[in-house]
Amino acid sequence: MKKLAIAISTILLSGAAYAGNTADVELFNADDNDVNIFQMSPAVGNDADVLIRNSDENEVDIYQMGRHNDAVVRVRNGSDDNDLMIDQDGRHNRAVLKARLGSDENDFAIEQDGRLNLGKVIADDSDNNNGLIDQRGRRNEAYINFDSASDNSNNKIVQRGRRNEGEISVMGGSNNGTLKIRQKGHDNDSKIHVYGGSGNEALTKINGDDNTTYTAFYAGASDNDTTILMKNDSLDNTVYAVVVGGSFNEADVTIDSSNDNFVSVAQWGDSSMAEVTLENGSNDNWIMINQTNNDMATVTADNSSYNAVVITQL
């Protein structure tokens, strides 16, 4: 089939008469197409909706500037190797990328600059996908969700600003790595949840103050790794790393040049390992480790003082 290039440009002026413009594109049994949508709205919002069914190797780029814009791209019915990107500049924007029904090896990217934006990447029964959500501003929300999806790599949420929320959730998938959240700023929340599955890797990086991060492996999730890094004079952060009912899980927490933080590692399974490292003048931190059968805990303090460590092994 010949390569098809689709370009849609919508510019909203500041009058109500221009409100409610939409751009809809559907690709069915169509391969190797380029779709480019540009929408600008100084006041009200535009909508962009792209549906890809049983179509491979397509490239979709959506650019939206202004407020209250919505962009949704869905790949379904075994649509593989598509490159999908949504870029939004403004506030109250919503971007959703979905892969369903055996749609594999797709690249997803959402970039949002502003505040009160929502970004979602969803893979349902779809494998080998890459997802990136990059947000700058405040009070933004980012979610990456995998359901029965495996071997998805390089999935990452990056948030710069304050009062942002980032969450990665895996339901019954294996070998997803790395599931990464990186937050720079203060008063941010991050969560990584894995229900069942094995061989997943979770990585959280914190650079700032008053942040809360929660990483948990539930329902017999085994052979998973948790890594949490805190650095650059990060203060008053709260860290939770939890395992319930799984085996051979590892948790590695590093506090570098950061003070007054709380770390809790709870591994309720067997043959797990927890390692917490305090270095480069990390002082006045509180470390709590709870473990059960055949587990190992190691806490190392290097040039760090006035820290409290409690280890309970049952």
C-alpha positions in Angstrom: 0.0 0.0 0.0 1.3 3.5 -0.8 2.4 5.6 2.1 -0.3 8.1 3.1 0.5 11.4 4.8 -2.3 13.0 6.7 -1.9 16.6 8.1 -4.6 18.3 10.0 -4.2 21.9 11.3 -6.8 23.5 13.5 -6.3 27.0 14.9 -9.0 28.4 17.2 -9.4 32.1 17.5 -10.8 33.8 20.6 -14.5 33.7 19.6 -17.1 31.3 20.7 -18.0 30.6 17.1 -14.8 28.7 16.7 -15.3 26.4 19.7 -15.6 22.6 19.6 -13.4 21.7 16.6 -12.4 18.1 16.4 -9.9 16.0 14.4 -10.7 12.3 13.9 -8.5 9.8 12.0 -9.0 6.1 11.6 -6.6 3.6 10.1 -7.9 0.1 9.3 -5.8 -2.5 7.5 -3.5 0.5 6.7 0.3 0.3 7.1 3.2 2.8 7.0 1.2 6.0 7.2 2.1 9.4 8.7 -0.5 11.3 10.7 0.2 14.8 11.9 -2.4 16.9 13.8 -1.7 20.5 15.0 -4.3 22.3 17.2 -3.9 25.7 18.9 -6.6 27.1 21.2 -6.1 30.3 23.3 -9.4 29.9 25.1 -11.5 26.8 24.6 -10.4 23.3 23.6 -9.9 21.0 20.6 -10.3 17.3 20.4 -8.1 14.8 18.5 -8.9 11.1 18.2 -6.9 8.6 16.3 -7.9 4.9 16.0 -5.5 2.3 14.5 -6.9 -1.2 13.9 -4.9 -4.1 12.4 -2.4 -1.6 11.0 1.4 -1.6 11.4 4.3 0.8 11.2 2.3 4.0 11.4 3.6 7.3 12.8 1.2 9.6 14.7 2.1 13.1 16.0 -0.4 15.3 17.8 0.6 18.8 18.9 -1.9 20.9 21.0 -1.3 24.4 22.4 -3.7 26.1 24.8 -6.2 24.9 27.3 -8.6 22.1 27.8 -7.4 20.0 24.8 -8.0 16.3 24.6 -6.0 13.8 22.6 -6.6 10.1 22.5 -4.7 7.5 20.3 -5.8 3.9 20.3 -4.1 0.9 18.7 -6.1 -2.3 18.6 -6.4 -5.7 16.9 -2.8 -6.7 16.5 -1.5 -3.3 15.4 2.3 -3.4 15.8 5.4 -1.3 15.5 3.6 2.1 15.6 5.2 5.3 16.8 2.8 7.5 18.7 3.4 10.9 20.2 1.2 13.6 21.9 2.7 17.0 22.8 0.6 19.4 24.8 1.5 22.9 26.0 -0.9 24.6 28.4 -3.1 23.4 31.2 -6.1 21.1 32.0 -5.0 19.0 29.0 -5.6 15.2 28.7 -3.5 12.8 26.7 -4.2 9.0 26.5 -2.3 6.4 24.5 -3.8 2.8 24.5 -2.6 -0.5 23.1 -5.1 -3.4 23.3 -5.8 -6.9 21.9 -2.3 -8.0 21.0 -0.9 -4.8 19.8 2.9 -5.1 20.3 6.2 -3.3 19.9 4.7 0.2 19.9 6.5 3.4 21.1 4.4 5.8 23.2 5.4 9.3 24.2 3.4 12.0 26.0 5.0 15.5 26.7 3.1 18.1 28.7 4.2 21.5 29.8 1.9 23.4 32.2 -0.3 22.5 35.1 -3.3 20.3 35.9 -2.5 18.0 32.9 -3.3 14.3 32.8 -1.2 11.8 30.8 -2.0 8.1 30.5 -0.3 5.1 28.7 -2.2 1.9 28.8 -1.2 -1.6 27.5 -3.8 -4.4 27.7 -2.7 -7.8 26.6 0.0 -6.1 24.6 3.7 -6.8 24.8 7.1 -5.2 24.1 5.8 -1.6 24.2 7.8 1.4 25.3 6.1 4.3 27.2 7.3 7.8 28.2 5.4 10.5 30.0 7.3 13.7 30.5 5.6 16.5 32.4 6.8 20.0 33.5 4.8 22.1 35.8 2.7 21.5 38.8 -0.3 19.4 39.8 0.1 17.1 36.9 -0.9 13.5 36.9 0.8 10.7 35.0 -0.2 7.0 34.8 1.3 4.0 33.0 -0.8 0.8 33.3 -0.1 -2.7 32.0 -2.6 -5.5 32.3 -1.4 -9.0 31.3 1.4 -7.3 29.4 5.0 -8.5 29.4 8.4 -7.6 28.2 7.6 -3.9 28.1 10.9 -2.0 28.6 12.0 1.6 29.0 8.7 2.7 30.5 9.3 6.0 32.4 7.5 8.9 34.0 9.5 12.1 34.4 8.0 15.0 36.3 9.6 18.4 37.1 7.8 20.8 39.4 5.7 20.4 42.5 2.6 18.6 43.7 2.7 16.1 40.8 1.5 12.5 40.9 3.1 9.6 39.0 2.0 6.0 39.0 3.0 2.8 37.2 0.8 -0.3 37.6 1.4 -3.8 36.3 -1.3 -6.5 36.6 0.1 -10.0 36.0 2.9 -9.1 33.6 6.5 -10.3 33.7 9.9 -9.0 32.6 8.8 -5.4 32.5 11.8 -3.3 33.1 12.7 -0.8 33.9 9.5 0.7 35.4 11.0 4.1 36.2 9.7 7.3 37.9 11.9 10.3 38.2 10.7 13.4 40.1 12.5 16.7 40.6 10.8 19.2 42.9 8.8 19.0 46.1 5.5 17.7 47.4 5.3 15.0 44.7 3.9 11.5 45.0 4.9 8.4 43.1 3.7 4.8 43.2 4.8 1.6 41.4 2.5 -1.4 41.9 3.1 -4.9 40.6 0.4 -7.6 41.1 1.8 -11.1 40.4 4.3 -11.7 37.7 8.1 -11.9 37.9 11.3 -10.4 36.6 10.1 -6.8 36.9 12.4 -3.9 37.7 11.2 -0.7 39.5 13.3 2.4 39.8 12.4 5.6 41.5 14.6 8.7 41.6 13.9 11.6 44.0 15.5 15.0 43.9 13.7 17.5 46.2 11.8 17.8 49.5 8.6 16.5 51.0 8.1 13.8 48.4 6.4 10.4 49.0 7.2 7.3 47.0 5.6 3.8 47.4 6.8 0.7 45.5 4.9 -2.6 46.1 5.0 -6.2 44.8 1.8 -8.1 45.7 0.1 -11.5 45.1 3.2 -13.7 45.0 5.2 -11.4 42.7 8.7 -12.9 42.8 12.2 -12.2 41.4 11.5 -8.5 41.2 13.9 -5.6 41.9 13.2 -2.3 43.6 15.7 0.5 43.4 15.2 3.9 45.1 17.7 6.8 44.8 17.5 10.0 46.8 20.2 12.7 46.4 21.2 16.3 46.2 20.2 17.4 49.7 16.7 15.9 49.5 14.8 16.5 52.8 11.8 15.2 54.6 10.9 12.5 52.0 9.0 9.3 52.8 9.9 6.0 51.1 8.0 2.7 51.2 9.2 -0.5 49.6 6.8 -3.4 50.2 6.7 -7.1 49.1 3.7 -9.3 50.0 3.8 -13.1 49.5 6.6 -13.3 47.0 10.1 -14.7 46.9 13.6 -13.7 45.9 12.8 -10.0 45.7 15.4 -7.3 46.2 15.1 -3.7 47.5 18.0 -1.3 47.2 17.6 2.2 48.7 20.4 4.8 48.5 20.3 8.1 50.4 23.1 10.4 49.1 23.8 13.8 50.8 20.2 13.9 52.1 18.7 14.4 55.6 15.6 13.9 57.7 14.1 11.2 55.5 12.0 8.1 56.5 12.6 4.8 54.8 10.4 1.7 55.4 11.2 -1.7 53.7 8.7 -4.5 54.4 9.3 -7.9 52.8 6.6 -10.4 53.7 7.7 -13.4 51.8 10.9 -15.4 51.8 14.4 -15.3 50.4 14.3 -11.6 49.9 17.1 -9.0 50.4 17.0 -5.4 51.5 20.0 -3.1 51.3 20.0 0.6 52.5 23.0 2.8 52.0 23.6 6.2 53.6 26.5 8.2 52.2 28.1 11.6 51.8 26.8 13.2 54.9 23.3 11.8 55.1 22.1 12.6 58.6 19.1 12.3 60.8 17.4 9.7 58.7 15.0 6.9 60.0 15.4 3.4 58.5 13.0 0.6 59.3 13.2 -2.9 57.8 10.7 -5.7 58.5 11.3 -9.2 57.0 10.2 -12.8 57.4 11.7 -16.1 56.2 15.3 -16.5 55.0 15.7 -12.8 54.3 18.8 -10.7 54.5 19.1 -7.0 55.5 22.2 -4.8 55.1 22.4 -1.1 56.2 25.6 0.8 55.5 26.4 4.3 56.8 29.4 6.1 55.2 30.3 9.5 56.7 26.7 9.8 57.9 25.6 10.5 61.5 22.6 10.6 63.8 20.6 8.1 61.9 18.2 5.6 63.4 18.0 2.0 62.2 15.4 -0.7 63.2 15.5 -4.2 61.7 12.9 -6.8 62.6 13.2 -10.3 61.2 10.5 -12.9 62.1 
